[in-house]
Amino acid sequence: MQEIINQLEELSYNLSWSWNNDFFEVFEEINIDYWLWSQKNPVLFLEMINKQYLFEMIEKKHLREKITGIYLNYKKYLQNGKYFDEILKLNKLEKPSTPQICYLSAEFGITKCLKLYSGGLGVLSGDHMKSSSDLGLPIVGVGLAYLYGYFTQYINAEGKQAELYEKSQFDSLPMNLLTDETYKPIKISIDLPGRVVNAQVWVIKIGNIKLYLLDTFVDENMVDDKRITDILYGGNIEKRIQQEILLGLGGKRLMDYLGYNILTYHMNEGHSAFLCFERIASAMKIHKLDFAQAKKLCYDSNIFTTHTPVPAGIDIFTKEMMERYFKNYSENELKITFDEFFNEGNLNKDDKDNNHFNMAYLAINNSKYVNGVSKLHGDVARKMWNLPENRPQIESITNGVHILSYTSKTSDLLYKKYFGENWINTPNIWNKISNLPDEDIWKMRNRNRKELINYVRNKKYDQLVKKGLYDKYNTDLTEVLDENALTIGFARRFATYKRGNFIFKDLDRLKKIISNPVMPVQFVFSGKAHPKDEEGKYFISEILSFTEDSSLKNRIIFLENYELDVAKKLVHGCDVWLNNPRRPLEASGTSGMKVISNGGLNFSILDGWWAEAYKPEYGWMIESVESVEKIDTDSRDWFEVNSMYSVLENEILPTFYFRNPQNIPIQWVQKIKNSLRDLAEIYRTGRMVKEYFEKYYSKLVI
Ligand SMILES: *Cc1c(COP(=O)(O)O)cnc(C)c1O
């Protein structure tokens, strides 16, 4: 019995469980209340659960066998021949003993209980790590350990978003403090004006790879310095620069401390770009070079991925600030004047009064390899940065998602039934999708939708009870959503350009669509607005007030606190995933990719990934106005929203409700098959990470 518990404990500390539905089921079966209460954190769960009770539970034969099965699969996963091993073999090379690729990001979205992400950027970093492990790449991740993470959203009595910052207990999370041989925590230090700040380091295992997180909550730091890593994307600009110094300079120093021979650094967005300076400083010392020579050397092996198609989205620091933080560093470490230093991030060098240090520009300036995250975004980025012709131009590598992390148990079982246990690793598997009976695909859809609706009802119940509103709310919860109705999902950060309140623009038309009893349709919304984004918060309040409107009630739902777990439920259950950003501001968007393996279909403006993926046989498009200059924003929104209503009324609803005698919407199912056949293989991080490997990493690593 103890052996089974040891297996569970070992499994808990490797985040490969985060894409294993069976693992979740084990904990749900042992005790679902504890599991939810622990926020789906197996380490905390095992700490808190009564040991006698746990013993009794795992005495059940099927549970014991299930755990051992998961454990053996996990061991196999760690050992299995992988993409990178094949490449080594082909090139007759030895496996490197330490990682060679370092990937840095301000956020990592891996699983619910690790609150280290705010949105798509973090989820992408997490998926990059997961797929790198699947492929066996010699990569290591670096980020920050935010003690309070990103906020938990709740809706207050006035119907507004409110924010709660919950302190994490790092000791009870699936991560370990990095210590030396004497079990003393190892420390990385950085210089801030007039003082040294130390950071301890947490390690998270994701399959075969490690993610290191820097944490300034250590005794010897002053109070304000401890709080450098308190929250993600919060506080003032001073905190931001301090976090970025820690990530960039600290990240590089950590790699050196660990003795890793890193051959390429990959900066995911500009937050880590101070790394470029630390690499140069280090190269100057090691190879006895001057600044320009060292810069050239490092430039050749830096990779920068940009995600921001608008200048306003980029971190900018003033000259005054930069001078405070970097004057000594530039003169002592880099042996250049502060003005020379400042020019590395100064977009308009000719403009002597220019006061802005731009982190994306710093990264571009110091990276031979720069890429956008969809074809369209690549074009936008090339125009935006207009790089000199004599250097490599900005390319694009379209984002993806880590399929197993978002595929429902029901869908997984269907693929297992027809494609075999190991469907995820079988090449060209999606070509076989047309062999599946329509009936089975449709059953899977109905089941996925039903599970979402149960989840929504339970969550609604929970929220009503928690807020003391249960007695006042005189609706039968079974009236919340309809199991058989077309279900459209819209969930993402409530950044203004994503237009979260778009469908409500013509309220009468929307009401007419929703109240059609023959072709019922319902919407589930979710998403957080940044605490300082009043407009985004206003959009949320607006949606909340519509959920109370008598003709929309129970057909428009807003789910509190969008995070990875809510996201999973939504992408499992929605028939259609709606996206209506202002083109071309959505660099890629990834949530729409998550519905594909669950048989969901996309309905979107042709922006980001959908601009390259869309064909009528896969889903639907919303017409957008191409030229931003020629039309005012409101007219543009009207044009686009009218296109949205028309497609919904004339194409989506009729296709969904056109049934054969067995009550199967055959045209709809055909679209699901088309989308799986042609899109599932492309819009996944397995393909994406391979592309990073083939285009960039492989030039530097092997
Ligand atoms: C996938 C995901 C995102 C990214 O969604 P976009 O469509 O790219 O905006 C954001 N937040 C969570 C929790 C996600 O799972």
The ligand as an ORCA input file, in Angstrom:
! r2SCAN-3c Opt
* xyz 0 1
  C      -6.091     29.682    -23.924
  C      -6.278     30.664    -22.843
  C      -6.114     32.032    -23.097
  C      -5.777     32.554    -24.469
  O      -6.951     32.848    -25.151
  P      -6.956     33.760    -26.454
  O      -8.060     33.266    -27.262
  O      -5.644     33.602    -27.116
  O      -7.174     35.133    -25.955
  C      -6.280     32.912    -22.053
  N      -6.593     32.498    -20.822
  C      -6.769     31.194    -20.532
  C      -7.118     30.796    -19.139
  C      -6.614     30.238    -21.531
  O      -6.764     28.947    -21.224
*
